[in-house]
Amino acid sequence: MPAEREPNPGIADKATTSGPRHRAKGHRHRHRGGRRRRALLVTAWTAAGVLLLGGTGLGVVYFKLNGNIHSVDLNQMLGGHRPAKVDDGSQNILVLGSDSRSGGNDKLGGGADDGTARSDTAMIVHVYKGHKRASVVSIPRDTLVDRPECTDSKGTAQPAASGVMFNSAYATGGAACAVKTVESITGIRMDHFVEVDFTGFQKLIDDLGGVRVTTTRDIHDPDSHLDLKAGAHTLDGEQALGLVRTRHGVGDGSDLGRIQLQQAFMKALVDQVGQVGVLTSPSKLYDLADTGTKAVTTDSDLASVKKLVSFAGGLKGIDSSRMNMVTMPVRYDPSNPNRVLLEKDKAQLVWDALKNDRPIPASATEGADTGQADGVVTG
């Protein structure tokens, strides 16, 4: 895969250069760019939590919550040039986190609203037939990919690009372009997509009463306003946001290390949502439902409380012990250690497993770079 050497002017390259940099193993990591560039939005664990909350009784709240939900009509925007829909009872959901500076997100992201948004987090959630198990595949935002032609927010066609960072797809054409890029990489049709924002994530964690995690070592990162001693913690919204954003406080300082934290936090969140007795408190239920529906943008097929409840009802039996979480197989780019390259043969094992509704084989991720942050946080 060709590597992008020098950034070119344009919207996509604004995302390409938006990520924090790190150096290869054995070298000192140096922070570059402001807090705005380091902003990480909420990941799949938050969206899964929002959906699972629906399964616990979201349908009993007022129908006005429908008006909170924003949606995108993927079928209309992407047309017929997509992988075939598989009707075997399984589902694939692309979960995105974007760092829009609108609303209250500018304070959390560390910068003013500049009219743009980037997808700093992406996970493919594959729910197996029977909806008792799931696999989650994280896509590192620093992966150099071939992005297909996309249409931007003004309706202008943007030509395909080779060797650009994955998160440039969202900056170029929003959620539809991100979905199109994932489908191009994987050959798998995304049945749904869910996107969650900074403020929604933080408030959701606070409404839940925090999330319990255990850190196996001290985590200190002033950039993410995070200072945790090794041990058990109940994180509030601000601390949770700091945990999933930190990259300099753990591992080798890369986005790959941060993904390890995100996946551990997702498991902790999913388990905690399953234990919250929201039905015993109508007020708490409403607060969670109001926050959750305001936090998400979905595809049009999920854009109502009723549809979210129905979808979430099929997921509520999946706890963390039935979730297999992996990172898309990648390796550091030898010519630019701030970027990663897709391990195509290993990745194909992942895509083939999901296409055939089978578990992801261990051989698919053996030997791939991980960022050295494994096991830092547990639920």
N, C-alpha and C positions, 0 to 999 in steps of 0.2 A: 504494500500500500504506500503510495507516495506520501511523504511528510511535508507539512507546510513549513517552509523555512522563514519567509518574511511576511508579515501581515500586510494585507492590502486594505485600502480604505473601503468602508462600507459597513452595512449593518451587521453582516455575519461576522466580520472580523472584530467588531466591537465585543462580541461574545467570545471570540477566539482568544482575545487578549485579556478577558475579564478575570480569569482564574488566577489564584495565587501560585507562585512558582516554588519548585523544590529541586534539589539536586540529587543525583544518584547516590546509592548507598556509599557510606564512607566519606561523603562530602558534607560540609556544613550547609544546612538549609538556610536560605536567606529570604526574609519576607519582602515581597514587593507589592506595591499597590495599596490602596486605601481599604478601609473596612468595607466600603461599598462593593469592591471587587471580591472580597472574601465572603460575601453574603451567601449563605446556604439556606435554601428554603426547606420546608418540611418534606419528608420522604414518604415512601409507600406505607410505612407503619402508621402514619397519621391518617392517611386516607383509609387504610384498612380499619383503623379504629373508628373513624366516622361511620363507615359502612356497618361495622359490627354494632355500633351504638343503635343504628337503625333496627337491627334485628332484635334489640331488647325492648322495643316499644315506641319507635319514632312515630308510627302511624297514629298514635292517640293524640298527638298535638294538633294545633289549629292548622287548617289548610293554608293559612296565609304564609306558612313557612315555604310553600312552593315558590313564592316570589323572591325568596332569598337565593335560590339556586340559579347560577349562570350556566349556560350550555353552549356547545358548539356542534353543529350538524356535520359530522365527519362524512357521512354518505354523500351529502351534497357537495362538500368541498373536495373530496378525493375522487369521486366518480367511481367508475368500474375498474380502474387499473389498480386492483388490490389483490392480495392472495385470496384464494377461495375460502369461504367460511366453512368451518368444520362443524358438522352437527352431530357430535358424539357425546354431548353432555358436559364437556369441559369448557372452560372460558379463559380467555387471555385479557388481562386488564393492564394497560400502560398507566402507571402512576407517575405524575410529573410534579416537580417543585420549581416554581419560577420566582425570580427575585424582582418583581415589579416594584417600583418606588412609589406607587400611588397609595393614597390613604395613609394609614399608620405604618406602612412597611418601610417608609424612608428612614424612620428612626431606628427600626430594628435592623435594617440593612446597612445603615451607616452612611447613607447618602441621600441627596435630594432626588425628587422625581425627575428623571431625565427623559421620560416618555418611552423608555424601552423596558424589556423584560428578558430574562435569560432563564434557561432551564438548567439549574445546577444539579438536579437530582432526577434520575429516571430509574424506575424499576418495572420489570415485567412480572406481574403476578399471574401464575398459571394455576387455576383451580381445577383439580382433577375431577373426572366423572364421579358422580356421587357426592361431590362437595364435602369430602371428609379430610382431604389433604390438599396442600398447596406447595408449589415451589416458587421462590422469589429470586429473580435474576437482576442484580444491580448492573446498570450500564455506567461506567465511569465517564464523567463529563469531559475528561481530557483525552478521550479516545479519538484518534484521527480516523475519520470515516469518509466515504464517498456519499455526499448528500445529493438526493435527487432534485430535479426541478421542483420549485415550490412557488406558491403565490403569496405575496406579502399582504399586510393589512390594508394596503391601498388598492389591492386587486391587480398589482403588477407582477408578472411572471418573473421569477428570479432563476437564472440558469443553474444547472447542476454544478456542483463543486467537488473537487477531489482533495483528499488530505486535509480536511478542515475538522476542527473540534466538534464533537457530537453536539454540544450545547449550542452551537451556532444555528442548528436547525430551528430551534424554537425562536431565536432572535430573528431569523429570516422570515418565518411564516407561521409563528405561533404553534398552538397545539397540533393543528392539522399537519404541519410540516414535520413536527417531531414524530407523530404517528407514522407518517409516510416514510420517514427515514428509518425508523425501527422496523417497519414491515419490509423495507428494502434490504436491511442488514440480515434479518432473520428468516424471511420468507414465510412469516407467520402473520395471519390477520389478527389485529387487535379488536376484540369484540367491544371493549369499552375503554374509556380513559377517564382518569380523575386527576384533578390538579388542586392543590391546597396552598394557602398563602401564609406568610409570616405571622400576621396578627391573629389569624384564625387558629393556627397551631398553638401559639402561646396561650391564648384564652381557653382553648379546648383543654389543655393540660391543667390549667388553673381550675376550670369547672369540674374536672375529674377529681380534684383534690390532690394533684401531683401524681407522679409515677415513681414507683419504688425500683431502684437499681442498686447494684453493688459494684464498686470499682475495685479492681485488684491492685491498683497502684495509684499514686497521686496524679491528678490531672490539673495542670496549671497552664492557662492560656489567656493572657490579658486581652488579646485580640477578640476573643469570644466571651470575655467577662466571666471566665470559669475558673474556679479554684476549689477543687474537691480533694479531700484526703482519701486515701484508700479505705474502703469500708462501705457500709450500707447508707443509702441516702433516699429521701423522698424529694424528688426534684420538682420545683414549681415550674411554671411556664417559661420564665426567663432562663432558668438553669438548664432546662431541657433543650431549649433552643441553642444555648451555648454548647451543650454536649454534642448535638448533632452537627454543629457548624465547625467545631474545632478540628484543626488538622495539624497545628504545630504542637499541640499538647500531648500527642500520642504517636506511636509508630515512627515512620520515617518522614513524617511531615507531608505526606502526599494525600491526594484525594482517595487513593485506595485504602489508606489507613482509616480515614474518616468513614468510609463505607462500612468497615467492620463495626464501628460504633453505632452507626445507623441501624444496621441489621440487629444488633443486640438490643437496642432500644425498642425496635419494632416488636420484638418478641415480648419484652416486658410490658409494652403498652397493650398489645393484644390480650395478654393474660389478665391484665388489670381491668380492661374493659369488660371481660367476661365475668369478673367478680363484683362489679359495681351494681348495687341493688337500686338502680334508678327508678324502678317501678314503685318503690316505697316512698318516693318523694316526687310528686308531680312538678314541683317548682324546679328541682334539679333536672328532671327529665326535660322540661321545657328549655332551660338554660343550655343544656347539652345539644338539644335539637336545633335551637336557634343559632348557636355558635357553629355547629357542624354544617348546617345548610348554608350559612353565610361564607364559610371557609372554602367551599368546594366549587369548582367548575367541572362539569361532566360533559360527556357526549349527550346528544339529544335523547337517546334511548333511556337514559337514567335521570332525566331532568324533571323529576317530580318526587315528592315525599313518598307517594305510593310505590313508585318504581324502585326507589332506593330501599324502602322497607322490604319489598319482595326480593330484591337482589341480596340485601344484607341477611335476610332470613336464611338464605342458602349457604351463608358463610359462617354463621355463629357457632357451628360445631367444630371449627378449625381453631385449635389452640396452638401454642408455640411448639409443642412436641410434635405436631403434625405439619410443621412448616420447615421446608428445606431451603436454606438461604445461601446463595452463592453469588459470586461476582463474575460477570462475563469474562471469560479467559482472555487476559491481555498480558503484554510484556512491555517494559519500559522501552521507549524508542532510543536506540543506541546513539542516534545523532542529536537527540533532544530529550534529556531525562525529565523534562517538565511535561512530556506527552507520553501516551501509551498507544500501542498498536494491537489490533485484534489478532489473537491466535486463532486463525481461521479454522484449522482442522479440529482443534479442541472445541471451539465455539460451535462448530457444526454438530458435534455430539450433543450439545445442549439443545440446539434447535430441533434436531431430529427427535430427541426424547420428548420435548414439549409437543411437537406436531403429532406424535403417536401416543400422547397421553401416558408416557412412561416416566419413571423416576430418572432424574439426571444421574448418569453414571459418575462414580468418583474419579474415573480416569479423565473426565472432561476438565477438571480443575486442578489436577495434580501438576505441580511444577510452575503454575502461573504465579505472577507477582501479586502480592496481597497487601502490601503496605506495612506489614509487620505490627499490626495493632490487634491481632487476634486475641480474644480472651480478656481484654482490658475491662469490659463491662459485662455483667450478667444481670438477669432480671431478678 
